[in-house]
């Protein structure tokens, strides 16, 4: 989240992807850093034990939301 905040401060539109386990932590940290509305996409948890094919499926499913998040005019 610190990297995203730094990019936003530099005028680079940014967003992040995290697993659903980190929703509360991500929101709290983005609020603490002064970016409560930073674009974010949460994917299903867990991801660490996923096969390559499962990760591709998760990425494919999240892609439209990620694309929308980075293409929003600010």
Secondary structure, DSSP 8 states (H G I E B T S, - for coil): -HHHHHHHHTT---EEEEEGGGHHHHHHHHHHTT-TT-EEEEE-S--TT--HHHHHHHHHHHHHHHHHHHH---
